Amino acid sequence: MAKPISFARGAPSLDIVDVEGLRSAADRAFTADPGRMTAYGTSVGYPPLREWIAQRHEVPPERVLVTNGSMQADAFLFDALVSPGDAVIVERPTYDRTLLSLRARGADVQAVELEADGIDVGALERLLAGGLRPKLAHIIPNFQNPAGYTLSAAKREQLLALAQKQGFTVFEDDPYVELRFEGSPLDSMLSLDSETVVYASSFSKTVCPGIRVGYLVGPEELIARIAKLATGAYISPSMVSQGIVNEFCRSGALTRSIETVKAALRERAQTLCDALARELPDARFVAPQGGYFLWVDLPAGTDVGALFAAAAQRDVQFVKGSEFVLEGAESSLRLAYSGVRPTEIEEGVARLADAYREVRAA
């Protein structure tokens, strides 16, 4: 029986997780601060980690709130800013759980096409000129999930100018920012305008998913309002997880972990691109400069639902493109390369190509 190969989950494989570093960080955290580590904390998070994040973003600690993962941060922000009927801009495609979260809150979700250099700012400008007044624009600026694209510096400035003019908030959802393996880092939108932008990130992609630590950076009044929501939701997030992350970051282990993850991702992304070009020449994609994901467009009319079933018969998994849009993308799919080693990528793409040939023949 063939070994299952999954391109579905955006998570690192165990071989690139610094388990020993985490074990050492946990030991130091419990030794240095057992009182705060084992007690209820406050809704803003573990104070030393909050301060470390604030220093990293060059903001006061009062502008930072540390949460149980970045999805919790997203949820708190949406609860604070989005009411039923409010227009919210999203990229098309975008993270499927963002779509679900916004629709569950009754938002009027307005999807704007994503280009290889980020959201189509011209299309957004036309929507605004037509009378749309969004409350929020959700943007994944670096190595976007699911497409892997990065918002260009020029578009970052154009988007901020539109937000400033029309009075909407830019939600810069940035969990992949540290995972760049090509090109030069771009300024965050938060660093360009700390009043218009609310920023979120996570340690799931650079430390490990199981640590469940994310955070928000935003205007002090908004963070204080979200802190009250957090108090009602869970009193405080996990002090144990945040204490471990604090020691991991301050010891230098985070920097080493990022380099390990980036090196692995660089090799895996290149292997995936080479394998697709060789085995599946009908596939159209943009080679990512970082992150976890590759978006693949197949010829119009390709039934990716049938391909999904045919691939499953060959023990290969991926996520259908239609999961990341309100409608359409029936001929697209997302491949996550973060959790598969190069030899598995080679074999997985070969099986996927075989499934594709079966579907096309049918």
N, C-alpha and C positions, 0 to 999 in steps of 0.2 A: 504494500500500500504506500502511495506517495506521501511524503511529509507535507503537512499543510503549510502554506506560505501565505502570509497576510500582508497585503498592502493597504489594509483598511484603517488601522489604528495609528493615530499620531502620538506615538510614545517611543522613547529610546529603548533599545534592547539592553539586557542586563549587563552585557560586557562593557558598555560605556557609562555605566552608573558607578560613581565612586563610593562603593559600599563601605570600604575601610575608612574613608574620610568622614562619612556620615557617622559611623560607629564612634570614631574619635571625637567628633563634634558633640555627639550626644553625651559622651562621658564627661567632657569638659563642661558642658552646659549644666549637667546635674551636679557637678562638683562645685562650680562657681556660683550658681544661683538656684539652689533647690527650693527656696521659699517661693519665689515667683513662678518657677517652672511647674510646681505642683498645685498652685492655687488658682482660683478664679482670677482672671485678669480684667482688663477693661476692654470695651468694645473697639477701641482704636488699635489694639494689638499689643504685642510685647514691646515695651518701651525701647530697649536697646536696638532692636531690629528696626523699629520705626525711625529712630534717629539715624541709623546707618543708611536706610533708604532715602531719607530726607537729604543727607549729605551727598549722596550719589546724584540726586536730581537738583541739588543746590536750591532747596526750598526749606522753609521752617518745618519742624516736625508737625505742627498743627495742620499742615496741608496734606498729611499722609494718614491713610487708614489701612491697616494690614488685616487681611481676611483669610478665611478658609478656602484658598484657591481663587483664581481670577474669575471663575464663573459666579462665585458669590459676590465678588466686587461688581461684576456686570449687573447682577440682579438688584443689588442695593441701589446702584445708580439709576437703573430703569425705574425702580419703585419711587425714587426721589424726584425724577424729572418727567416721566412719561405717564400721561393720563389717557384713558380710552379716547380714541379719535385723534390723538396727536399724531402729526406726520413725523416719521423718522426715516431718514435717508440711510440706505445700506448699499453696499457694493453688490453687483450681480456678476458672479456668484459670491456668496459669503458663507460664513460658518453656520452650519445648520442649526445649532443650538441657539444662536442669536436670533434667527428667524422664529424659532419656536417660542423663545422667551418674549419677544416683542409682540407676537401675535396673541399670546396668552394674556397679555396686558391690554389688548384691544387697540394697539397702535395701528395707524394707517401707514403701513410699510411701503416705502417708495424705493424701488430698486433701480440703481443707476449702473449702466454697463461698466465693467472693469476692463481696462486696457492693459497692455504689457507694462506700462509705466504708471499704473494706478487708475483710480476712478476717473471716468470721463467728465472732467470739470466743465467742459463746454455744455454737455447734456444737462448737468446739474444747474448751470447758470440759466439755461433755457427754461427749466422747470420753475426756477425762482422767478424769472421774468413773467412766467405764465400765472403767477399768483400763489404758488406753493409756499407755505410758511412753516418749515420744519422746526420742531423743538430740538432735534438732535440729529447729528450725522455720525453713524458708527463706521469707523475706518480702521482696517488692519494694515498699517503702513509698510511693514517689513515682512517680506516672504509670506504673503497673505495665505490664510487658510480659507479656501482650498486651492487657490490658483498658484501660489508660490511667487506672485508678482510683488514688486516694490514700488511704492509711491515716490515719484521723482521729486527732487528738491523744488523744481519750478511749480509742480502741482501742489505741493504742500503750501507754498506761499499763496497760490491762487485760491485754494480751498479756505485758508484762513481769512483772506480778504473778503470772500463771500460770506463767511460766518460772521465776521465783524460788521459787515454792511447790513445783513439781514437779521442779526441777533440770535443766531442759533449756536448751540454748543457742539464742538467737535469732540467726539469720544475716541481718543487715540488708544486703541486696544493693541498692545505691543508685546506679546509674550515671546516673540521670536527674535527680538532686536539683537541679542548677543550672538546669534548664530550665523553671522555673515562670514562666508568663506571666499567671496569674490568682491572686488570693488571697494570703495571707501565708504565708511559710515556716513549717514546723513543726519543732519540736525533733527531732533524730535520736534514735533509741532508744539509740544509743551514748552520747550526751551525758547521757541519763537514768540509764544503768546500764552502766558500762564493763567490768564483770566478767561479766555475763550475756550481753552482746552481742558478736558479732564483725561487723565492718563491712567492706564491700567497695565500691569504686567504680572509676571508669575515666575516662580522658581521651579515650576513643573518641568520646563524644557531644559533647564541648565543644571538642576540638582537631581530631581527625580519626581515623577508624577505623584507618587504616594505620599510625599511630604505635605501636599495640599496647603501651600502658602502662596497667596497672591496679594495684590495691593492696589489702592487708588491714590492718585495725587491730583488735587484740585483746589479750587478756591476754599479758603478757610471756612466760610459760612456754609458752603455745601458739604464739606467734610464733617462739620459739626452736626448738620442735619442727618447725614447718613449714619453717623455714630449713634444717634438716638434710635434709628431703625435697627442697627446691629444689636444694640442693647436689648431691644424687644425680641429680636430673633434668637439670640443665643447667649446673652450676657457678655460672653467674650469668646473669641476664637481660641484655637488650641495654643496654649502657652508652651506646651512641650514641643510641638512642631516648630513654632516660631523661634523658640530658644535654641533649638538645634541649628536652624538655618542661620541664626545670628552668629553662632560660633563658626559655622562653615564659611560664611562670608568673611568674617573678620580675620580668620586664620590664613587666608589666601587660597583655601581649597576651592572656592568658587571659581577663581581665575583659572586654576589648573583644570577644573572640571570642564569649563567652557572650551578650553583648548582641545581637550580630549574629544568632546562631543563634536566640535567643529571639524576636526580632522576626519573623524568617522563619517560624518554627514557629507563632507566634500567627496570622499571616495565613493560613497553610496550613490550620491546624486549623479556623479559622472558615470558610474557603472550602469545606472538605470537609463540615462540618456543614450549611452552607447548601445545598450541592449535593445532599446526601442527602435533606434535607427536601423539596427541590423535585422531584428526579428519582425518588426511591425512597421514597415516603411510608410503605411497609410496614416500613422499617428502624427498629429501636429501638436507641438508643445514648445514652450519657452524654457530653456535651461535655467534653473533657479540659481540665484546668487547666494542663497543661504536657506535656512529653515528646514522644514520636514516634508514638503509636499510638491507634487508635480501634477499639473492639470493637463489632461490629454483630450484633444478633439479628434474624433474619428470622422470619416466621410459622412456627409448629410444622409440621413436615412438609415444609418447603422442603429440597430436595436440593441442598446446597451443593456436593457433588461434581459434580453436573450443571452447576451454576452456574459452577464453576471451569473446566470444559471449554468451556462456552459463552462465558465471558469470554476464555479463551485464544484462541478463534477470532476474537475482536475485538481481539486484542493487548493485553489487560489481565490483569495478574497480581495475586493476593492470596494470603493464607495461610488455609487452612481452619481453622475453630475446633477441629476434632477433633484437630489437631496438638498442641494445648496442654492436653489432658486425657487421663486414662487411658482414659476411655470417654465417649461422648456428644458434645454440642455439634455435632450434625450439621447444625443450621440456623443456625450462627454462623460469622463470619469476622473476621479481623483486617485492618485497613487501616493501613498505615504511610504517613504524609503527609510525612515528613522529606525524602525524596529527590525529590519532585515539586513543580514550581512551580504556582502557582495556575491558570494556563491549562490545564496538563496535568491537574490535579485535576478541573476542570470537564468536560473532554473524557472523562477516565477514568470518572467517575461516570455520565456520559450513556451510555457504552458498557456499563457494568456494569448500568445500569437496563434497557437493551435486552436484555441477556443474561438478566436476571431475568424479564422479560416472556415471553421465549421458553420458559424453564424452567417457569414457572407455567402457561403455555398447554398445555404438554406433559403 
